[in-house]
Amino acid sequence: MQRICTIILSIFLFTLCAACGQENQNPSENAMNDEASVAVRESAVDSSENVPIPEHFVLIEGGTFQMGSPEDEPWRSEDEIQHSVTVSDFYMSSYELTQVEYEAVMGSNPSNFLGDDLPVENITWLDAIAYCNARSEQENLTPAYVVEGDSVYWDRSANGYRLPTEAEWEYACRAGTTTPFSMENSPSAEEANYYGHYPYQIEENYFSQGNLAVQPGIYRQTTVAVGSFSANPFGLYDMHGNVGEWTWDAYGEYPVEAQVDPTGAETGTRRVYRGGGWNDFAKNMRSAYRATMDQDKGSFHVGMRLVLNASAGSGSVIGSAAQNAENHNAENILIAYFTWGGNTEGVAEEIQRQTGVDLFEITLVHPYSSDYNTVLDEAQRDQNEQARPELASHVENMEQYDTILLGYPNWWASIPMPIASFLEEYDFAGKTIVPFCSHGGGRFGQSLTAIAKLAPDAAMGEGLSVHYSGGSSLGDDVSAWLELNGIAVD
């Protein structure tokens, strides 16, 4: 009763203050809001159903926007085709879900970086669904999801907690903007938590950084407390960086026609997460960038943000069951790898030593330069152009392999383009790809997403990221990784 009285009093005081302050509003601020054609306001009560709205949720008033990126946006991906989308009103949490909030409901904390006010991470999409339902039940709301094994049905009329759709997420992230980020320039390391050594467009300006709008900054190598930086124009924090955020949608191509409240691809076992994380380059924090991962897998840089309906929707949407990798027969396993400086080759050879399976090196008709500075330019050029270098080596009997242990160096936070050439040369439908990479600090970057997009019909095993050559722990790390993926050693 006391809480209800407090809410009523708060609404009264807010209304009174708003009325008193109307004469002193800044005209330029009103013009900015009109130009954006969007409004956001805090709300204590959802008037449509008289359900109290939790603290720190904001009402995002719906509208129509161009989802995706223009063709001239630097570092855009081919899956970002612009199309008109209309979204309805919804409530969104100002903050990424924290570990203390997750543990209070679920009784456990799977996060890699521990701290009450840090965002929860290392959760699967299915974990996020389970949290939404459990918290809804705790607060006497109707759960939004019905879970049957790995299949999930979304009841769009339910008033419980849920994940945003991909369209809702991008609309909220953009906050009325049409630029790559929801700020005038790309974010600096003082404005977002990411791999600050690599601000937007560093790839083309690595050796001439005076041309950059934002200079390289700190790389924290960890998550930070939610709300550590300024909010976007909608009052939402950390939409760029810190952790990526699960959405409802299964990954698939965008339709070209206009959409109203879209819910993603009708089929698919991979889910979209958005916003980029603490170990991502700025190019992968763009408002339009799409990352994807199997719904039963988690990562140390992926978390969640909650949404509530502003009014009841209609109908239900089904999510497909996930593909699960099974134990693997050594006779049907191939280690395929691309190497440049030898680090990835060393990891591949250690895997081969422990398993005794076939080993295949991916080589090029026109190899990259042996000079480090030159190969940096060549690698980013090929990524920017989405080039497909011609391969000099080929697997003559790919059909006999069920499992591909795929190795590569992390180049510019993604796969080297020879890996793309390899993935497009063969049919991986029904096979399992188990990735491993060598890196200088960014771990996988967005390389797993790149593989998932290029081999959509393959199952994905658990990956192994090795810092440079792996050091003295390489053997143990490889052994643990093989066991995790059900791969027997000799």
C-alpha positions as CSV (number, residue, x, y, z in Angstrom):
1,M,0.0,0.0,0.0
2,Q,2.8,2.3,0.9
3,R,4.5,1.7,-2.5
4,I,1.2,2.5,-4.3
5,C,0.8,5.8,-2.4
6,T,4.4,6.6,-3.3
7,I,3.8,6.0,-7.0
8,I,0.6,8.2,-7.0
9,L,2.4,11.0,-5.1
10,S,5.4,10.7,-7.6
11,I,3.0,11.0,-10.6
12,F,1.3,14.0,-9.0
13,L,4.6,15.8,-8.3
14,F,6.0,15.0,-11.7
15,T,2.8,16.4,-13.4
16,L,3.0,19.5,-11.2
17,C,6.6,20.1,-11.9
18,A,6.1,19.6,-15.6
19,A,3.3,22.1,-15.7
20,C,5.3,24.7,-13.8
21,G,8.4,24.2,-16.0
22,Q,6.7,24.6,-19.4
23,E,7.4,28.3,-19.7
24,N,11.1,27.8,-19.2
25,Q,11.7,25.0,-21.7
26,N,14.7,25.5,-24.1
27,P,13.3,26.1,-27.6
28,S,16.3,24.5,-29.2
29,E,15.7,21.3,-27.3
30,N,12.1,21.3,-28.4
31,A,13.2,21.7,-32.0
32,M,15.7,18.9,-31.7
33,N,12.9,16.6,-30.4
34,D,10.5,17.6,-33.1
35,E,13.2,16.9,-35.7
36,A,13.8,13.4,-34.4
37,S,10.0,12.7,-34.5
38,V,10.3,10.6,-31.4
39,A,9.6,11.1,-27.8
40,V,10.7,9.3,-24.7
41,R,9.4,9.7,-21.2
42,E,9.7,8.0,-17.9
43,S,6.5,6.3,-16.7
44,A,5.4,5.0,-13.4
45,V,2.3,3.2,-14.6
46,D,1.3,1.6,-17.9
47,S,-2.1,3.2,-18.4
48,S,-3.2,0.6,-21.0
49,E,-3.2,-2.3,-18.5
50,N,-2.6,-0.4,-15.2
51,V,0.5,-2.5,-14.6
52,P,3.3,-0.7,-12.6
53,I,6.4,-0.2,-14.8
54,P,9.6,-0.9,-13.0
55,E,12.1,1.7,-12.1
56,H,14.6,2.7,-14.9
57,F,12.3,1.6,-17.7
58,V,11.6,4.3,-20.3
59,L,8.7,4.4,-22.8
60,I,10.0,4.3,-26.4
61,E,7.3,5.8,-28.5
62,G,7.0,4.0,-31.8
63,G,7.6,5.3,-35.3
64,T,9.0,4.5,-38.7
65,F,12.7,4.4,-39.5
66,Q,15.2,3.1,-42.0
67,M,16.5,-0.2,-40.5
68,G,20.0,-1.2,-41.8
69,S,22.8,0.9,-43.2
70,P,23.3,3.0,-46.4
71,E,25.6,1.5,-49.0
72,D,28.2,4.2,-48.4
73,E,28.5,3.5,-44.6
74,P,32.1,2.4,-43.9
75,W,32.4,-1.2,-42.8
76,R,28.8,-2.1,-43.4
77,S,27.9,-5.7,-44.0
78,E,25.9,-7.1,-46.8
79,D,23.1,-8.2,-44.4
80,E,22.3,-4.6,-43.5
81,I,20.1,-3.8,-46.5
82,Q,18.1,-0.7,-45.6
83,H,14.3,-1.1,-45.5
84,S,11.5,0.8,-43.9
85,V,10.3,-0.5,-40.5
86,T,7.5,0.7,-38.2
87,V,7.6,-0.3,-34.5
88,S,4.9,0.2,-31.9
89,D,5.4,1.7,-28.5
90,F,7.3,-0.4,-26.0
91,Y,9.1,0.0,-22.7
92,M,12.9,-0.7,-22.5
93,S,15.2,-0.8,-19.5
94,S,17.7,2.1,-19.4
95,Y,20.4,-0.4,-18.4
96,E,21.8,-3.7,-19.4
97,L,20.7,-6.4,-16.9
98,T,23.1,-6.6,-14.0
99,Q,24.5,-9.6,-12.3
100,V,22.8,-8.8,-9.0
101,E,19.4,-8.7,-10.8
102,Y,20.1,-12.0,-12.6
103,E,21.3,-13.8,-9.5
104,A,18.3,-12.6,-7.4
105,V,15.9,-14.4,-9.8
106,M,18.0,-17.3,-11.1
107,G,20.0,-18.1,-8.0
108,S,23.3,-18.3,-9.9
109,N,25.7,-16.1,-11.8
110,P,27.4,-17.4,-14.9
111,S,29.4,-14.3,-15.6
112,N,33.1,-14.2,-16.5
113,F,33.7,-10.8,-14.9
114,L,32.1,-10.6,-11.4
115,G,30.5,-7.6,-9.8
116,D,27.0,-6.8,-8.7
117,D,26.6,-3.7,-10.9
118,L,28.4,-5.3,-13.9
119,P,26.2,-6.6,-16.7
120,V,25.4,-10.3,-16.6
121,E,27.2,-12.1,-19.5
122,N,28.1,-15.6,-20.6
123,I,24.4,-16.3,-20.8
124,T,22.7,-18.2,-23.7
125,W,19.7,-16.9,-25.5
126,L,17.7,-19.7,-23.8
127,D,19.1,-18.5,-20.4
128,A,17.8,-15.0,-21.2
129,I,14.4,-16.4,-22.1
130,A,14.3,-18.4,-18.8
131,Y,15.2,-15.2,-16.9
132,C,12.4,-13.2,-18.5
133,N,9.8,-15.9,-17.6
134,A,11.1,-16.4,-14.0
135,R,11.1,-12.7,-13.2
136,S,7.6,-12.3,-14.8
137,E,6.3,-15.0,-12.5
138,Q,8.0,-13.4,-9.4
139,E,6.2,-10.2,-10.2
140,N,2.8,-11.8,-11.0
141,L,3.0,-11.0,-14.7
142,T,2.1,-13.3,-17.5
143,P,5.3,-14.9,-18.9
144,A,5.9,-13.9,-22.5
145,Y,7.4,-17.3,-23.5
146,V,6.4,-20.9,-23.6
147,V,9.4,-23.2,-23.6
148,E,9.2,-26.7,-25.0
149,G,12.6,-28.2,-25.0
150,D,14.8,-25.9,-27.2
151,S,11.7,-24.5,-28.9
152,V,10.3,-21.3,-27.7
153,Y,6.9,-19.7,-28.4
154,W,6.4,-15.9,-27.8
155,D,2.9,-14.9,-26.7
156,R,2.9,-11.3,-28.0
157,S,-0.2,-10.4,-25.9
158,A,1.6,-11.3,-22.5
159,N,2.6,-8.4,-20.2
160,G,5.7,-10.1,-18.9
161,Y,9.3,-9.3,-19.4
162,R,10.8,-10.2,-22.8
163,L,13.7,-9.5,-25.2
164,P,13.5,-6.7,-27.7
165,T,13.0,-7.6,-31.3
166,E,15.9,-6.8,-33.5
167,A,13.9,-3.9,-35.0
168,E,13.0,-2.5,-31.6
169,W,16.6,-2.7,-30.5
170,E,17.9,-0.8,-33.5
171,Y,15.1,1.8,-33.3
172,A,16.0,2.4,-29.7
173,C,19.7,2.5,-30.3
174,R,19.4,5.0,-33.1
175,A,17.2,7.2,-31.0
176,G,16.2,9.2,-34.1
177,T,19.6,9.3,-35.7
178,T,20.6,8.0,-39.1
179,T,24.4,8.0,-38.6
180,P,26.5,4.9,-37.8
181,F,26.2,5.6,-34.1
182,S,23.7,7.4,-31.9
183,M,26.2,10.3,-31.4
184,E,27.6,12.9,-33.7
185,N,31.0,11.2,-34.0
186,S,31.9,7.6,-33.4
187,P,32.3,6.8,-29.7
188,S,35.7,7.3,-28.1
189,A,37.0,5.0,-25.3
190,E,35.8,7.7,-22.9
191,E,32.2,7.4,-24.2
192,A,31.8,3.6,-24.5
193,N,33.5,0.4,-23.3
194,Y,35.1,-1.4,-26.3
195,Y,38.5,-2.3,-27.7
196,G,39.5,1.4,-27.6
197,H,42.7,0.9,-29.5
198,Y,40.5,0.5,-32.6
199,P,38.1,3.4,-33.0
200,Y,35.9,3.7,-36.0
201,Q,37.8,3.6,-39.4
202,I,41.1,2.9,-37.7
203,E,41.6,0.1,-40.3
204,E,42.1,2.6,-43.2
205,N,44.1,5.0,-41.0
206,Y,46.3,2.7,-38.9
207,F,49.5,4.4,-40.0
208,S,48.1,8.0,-40.4
209,Q,45.9,8.4,-37.3
210,G,45.7,12.2,-37.6
211,N,42.9,11.7,-40.1
212,L,40.7,9.9,-37.5
213,A,37.7,11.8,-36.0
214,V,38.3,9.8,-32.8
215,Q,41.7,8.8,-31.6
216,P,42.7,5.4,-30.1
217,G,42.1,5.1,-26.4
218,I,42.1,2.7,-23.5
219,Y,41.2,-1.0,-23.8
220,R,39.8,-2.1,-20.5
221,Q,39.6,-5.8,-21.3
222,T,36.6,-6.2,-19.0
223,T,33.0,-5.1,-18.6
224,V,32.3,-2.0,-16.6
225,A,29.3,-1.0,-14.3
226,V,26.2,-0.4,-16.3
227,G,25.5,3.3,-16.9
228,S,29.1,4.3,-16.7
229,F,28.8,6.5,-19.7
230,S,26.3,9.0,-21.0
231,A,22.9,7.8,-22.2
232,N,21.7,8.1,-25.8
233,P,18.9,10.6,-26.7
234,F,16.3,8.1,-25.5
235,G,17.8,7.8,-22.1
236,L,19.4,4.3,-22.7
237,Y,22.9,3.5,-21.5
238,D,25.5,1.3,-23.1
239,M,23.7,0.6,-26.4
240,H,27.2,0.8,-27.9
241,G,29.7,-1.5,-26.2
242,N,30.1,-3.2,-22.8
243,V,28.2,-6.3,-23.7
244,G,26.2,-7.3,-26.8
245,E,22.5,-7.8,-26.1
246,W,20.3,-10.7,-27.1
247,T,17.3,-10.0,-29.2
248,W,14.3,-12.3,-30.0
249,D,15.0,-12.6,-33.7
250,A,16.4,-15.6,-35.5
251,Y,19.1,-14.5,-37.9
252,G,18.2,-14.2,-41.6
253,E,18.2,-11.9,-44.6
254,Y,16.2,-8.7,-44.3
255,P,13.1,-8.4,-46.5
256,V,13.2,-5.5,-49.0
257,E,9.5,-4.5,-48.5
258,A,8.3,-2.3,-45.6
259,Q,7.6,-4.1,-42.3
260,V,5.5,-3.4,-39.2
261,D,6.7,-4.9,-35.9
262,P,8.9,-7.6,-37.6
263,T,10.0,-10.6,-35.6
264,G,12.9,-11.9,-37.6
265,A,13.4,-14.9,-39.8
266,E,10.7,-17.6,-39.7
267,T,13.3,-20.4,-39.4
268,G,16.8,-20.6,-38.1
269,T,18.8,-21.8,-35.1
270,R,20.9,-18.8,-34.5
271,R,19.8,-15.7,-32.7
272,V,20.8,-12.0,-33.2
273,Y,22.6,-10.0,-30.6
274,R,23.4,-6.3,-31.0
275,G,25.5,-3.4,-29.8
276,G,29.0,-4.9,-29.5
277,G,30.9,-5.6,-26.4
278,W,34.0,-4.7,-24.4
279,N,36.3,-6.6,-26.8
280,D,34.8,-5.4,-30.1
281,F,36.2,-2.9,-32.5
282,A,34.1,0.2,-33.0
283,K,33.0,-0.9,-36.5
284,N,31.1,-3.7,-34.8
285,M,29.2,-1.4,-32.4
286,R,27.4,0.4,-35.2
287,S,23.7,0.8,-34.8
288,A,23.1,-1.4,-37.9
289,Y,25.7,-4.2,-37.2
290,R,24.2,-7.6,-36.7
291,A,25.9,-10.4,-34.7
292,T,24.6,-13.9,-34.4
293,M,25.2,-17.0,-32.3
294,D,23.5,-20.3,-31.6
295,Q,20.7,-19.9,-29.0
296,D,22.2,-22.5,-26.7
297,K,25.6,-20.8,-26.5
298,G,26.8,-17.9,-24.4
299,S,29.9,-15.6,-24.4
300,F,31.8,-13.4,-22.0
301,H,30.8,-10.4,-24.1
302,V,27.0,-11.0,-24.6
303,G,24.3,-10.1,-22.1
304,M,20.7,-8.8,-22.2
305,R,18.4,-5.9,-21.8
306,L,14.7,-6.2,-20.8
307,V,11.6,-4.9,-22.6
308,L,7.9,-4.8,-21.7
309,N,4.9,-4.3,-24.0
310,A,3.3,-0.8,-23.8
311,S,0.1,-2.4,-25.1
312,A,-0.9,-6.0,-25.8
313,G,0.2,-7.4,-29.1
314,S,-1.5,-10.3,-30.9
315,G,-0.6,-13.8,-32.0
316,S,2.4,-15.9,-31.2
317,V,5.8,-16.5,-32.8
318,I,7.8,-19.8,-32.6
319,G,11.5,-20.1,-32.3
320,S,13.3,-23.1,-33.9
321,A,15.2,-25.6,-31.8
322,A,19.0,-25.3,-31.7
323,Q,21.5,-27.5,-33.5
324,N,23.6,-29.4,-31.1
325,A,27.0,-30.8,-31.9
326,E,27.4,-34.5,-31.0
327,N,30.4,-36.5,-30.1
328,H,32.7,-36.9,-33.1
329,N,34.4,-39.9,-34.8
330,A,38.1,-39.2,-35.2
331,E,38.0,-40.7,-38.7
332,N,35.6,-38.1,-39.8
333,I,37.4,-35.0,-38.5
334,L,39.6,-32.5,-40.4
335,I,41.8,-29.8,-39.0
336,A,41.7,-27.0,-41.6
337,Y,43.7,-23.8,-40.8
338,F,45.0,-20.6,-42.3
339,T,48.2,-19.2,-40.8
340,W,50.4,-16.1,-41.4
341,G,53.0,-15.7,-38.7
342,G,52.9,-19.3,-37.5
343,N,50.8,-19.0,-34.3
344,T,47.7,-20.7,-35.8
345,E,49.9,-23.3,-37.4
346,G,51.4,-24.2,-34.0
347,V,47.9,-24.6,-32.4
348,A,46.8,-26.7,-35.3
349,E,49.8,-29.0,-35.0
350,E,49.2,-29.4,-31.2
351,I,45.6,-30.4,-32.0
352,Q,46.8,-32.9,-34.6
353,R,49.3,-34.3,-32.1
354,Q,46.6,-34.9,-29.6
355,T,44.0,-36.3,-32.0
356,G,45.9,-37.8,-34.9
357,V,43.2,-36.5,-37.3
358,D,43.9,-35.2,-40.8
359,L,45.6,-31.8,-41.1
360,F,45.0,-29.3,-44.0
361,E,46.6,-25.9,-44.5
362,I,44.6,-23.3,-46.4
363,T,47.0,-21.5,-48.8
364,L,46.7,-18.8,-51.4
365,V,47.6,-18.5,-55.1
366,H,48.8,-15.0,-54.3
367,P,50.1,-15.1,-50.6
368,Y,50.0,-12.1,-48.4
369,S,53.1,-10.1,-47.8
370,S,55.6,-11.4,-45.2
371,D,56.0,-7.9,-43.9
372,Y,53.8,-7.2,-40.9
373,N,52.9,-3.6,-41.7
374,T,52.1,-4.5,-45.3
375,V,49.9,-7.5,-44.4
376,L,47.9,-5.2,-42.0
377,D,47.0,-3.1,-45.0
378,E,46.3,-6.1,-47.2
379,A,44.1,-7.8,-44.6
380,Q,41.9,-4.7,-43.9
381,R,41.7,-4.0,-47.6
382,D,40.3,-7.5,-48.3
383,Q,37.9,-7.3,-45.3
384,N,36.6,-3.9,-46.4
385,E,36.1,-5.2,-49.9
386,Q,34.8,-8.6,-48.7
387,A,37.3,-10.1,-51.1
388,R,37.6,-13.8,-51.7
389,P,41.3,-14.6,-52.3
390,E,41.9,-17.5,-54.7
391,L,42.9,-20.6,-52.8
392,A,45.9,-22.7,-53.9
393,S,45.0,-25.8,-51.8
394,H,41.8,-27.7,-51.9
395,V,40.2,-30.6,-49.9
396,E,39.5,-33.3,-52.5
397,N,37.2,-35.4,-50.3
398,M,35.4,-32.9,-48.0
399,E,32.3,-35.1,-48.1
400,Q,34.0,-37.7,-45.9
401,Y,34.4,-35.2,-43.0
402,D,31.6,-34.5,-40.5
403,T,33.6,-32.2,-38.3
404,I,35.9,-29.4,-39.3
405,L,38.2,-27.9,-36.7
406,L,38.7,-24.5,-38.3
407,G,41.7,-22.4,-37.4
408,Y,42.8,-18.8,-38.2
409,P,44.4,-15.7,-36.8
410,N,42.0,-13.0,-35.6
411,W,42.5,-10.2,-38.2
412,W,40.9,-6.9,-37.6
413,A,38.4,-8.5,-35.2
414,S,37.2,-11.0,-37.7
415,I,38.2,-13.9,-39.9
416,P,40.9,-13.5,-42.6
417,M,39.2,-13.5,-46.0
418,P,40.9,-16.8,-47.1
419,I,38.7,-18.4,-44.4
420,A,35.7,-16.9,-46.2
421,S,36.9,-18.3,-49.5
422,F,37.2,-21.8,-47.8
423,L,33.8,-21.6,-46.3
424,E,32.2,-20.7,-49.6
425,E,34.0,-23.5,-51.5
426,Y,32.3,-26.4,-49.8
427,D,28.8,-27.4,-48.6
428,F,28.9,-27.5,-44.8
429,A,25.2,-28.4,-44.3
430,G,24.9,-31.0,-41.6
431,K,28.5,-30.7,-40.6
432,T,29.9,-29.3,-37.4
433,I,32.5,-26.4,-37.4
434,V,34.6,-26.1,-34.3
435,P,36.6,-22.9,-34.5
436,F,40.0,-22.0,-33.0
437,C,41.9,-18.8,-33.4
438,S,45.1,-17.0,-32.3
439,H,44.8,-13.4,-31.2
440,G,46.6,-10.5,-29.8
441,G,44.0,-9.5,-27.2
442,G,40.6,-9.4,-28.8
443,R,39.9,-13.1,-28.5
444,F,37.4,-14.1,-31.2
445,G,36.3,-10.6,-32.0
446,Q,33.3,-11.0,-34.4
447,S,34.9,-14.0,-36.2
448,L,32.4,-16.5,-34.9
449,T,29.6,-14.4,-36.3
450,A,31.4,-14.2,-39.6
451,I,31.6,-18.0,-39.7
452,A,28.0,-18.5,-38.7
453,K,26.8,-16.2,-41.5
454,L,29.0,-18.0,-44.1
455,A,28.0,-21.5,-43.0
456,P,24.4,-21.0,-41.9
457,D,23.5,-24.7,-42.2
458,A,26.4,-26.0,-40.1
459,A,26.3,-26.6,-36.4
460,M,28.9,-24.7,-34.4
461,G,31.0,-26.2,-31.6
462,E,32.7,-24.4,-28.7
463,G,35.6,-22.3,-29.8
464,L,39.1,-22.0,-28.5
465,S,41.0,-18.6,-28.5
466,V,44.7,-18.7,-28.0
467,H,46.8,-15.6,-27.1
468,Y,49.5,-15.5,-29.7
469,S,51.2,-19.0,-29.6
470,G,49.5,-20.1,-26.4
471,G,52.6,-20.5,-24.3
472,S,53.2,-23.3,-21.8
473,S,49.5,-23.9,-21.2
474,L,48.7,-24.6,-24.9
475,G,48.6,-28.4,-24.5
476,D,46.3,-28.3,-21.5
477,D,44.1,-25.7,-23.2
478,V,43.7,-27.8,-26.3
479,S,43.0,-30.9,-24.3
480,A,40.3,-29.2,-22.3
481,W,38.8,-27.8,-25.5
482,L,38.7,-31.1,-27.2
483,E,37.0,-32.7,-24.2
484,L,34.4,-29.9,-24.2
485,N,33.6,-30.6,-27.8
486,G,33.4,-34.4,-27.3
487,I,36.5,-35.0,-29.4
488,A,38.6,-38.0,-28.3
489,V,42.4,-37.8,-28.1
490,D,44.8,-40.5,-29.1
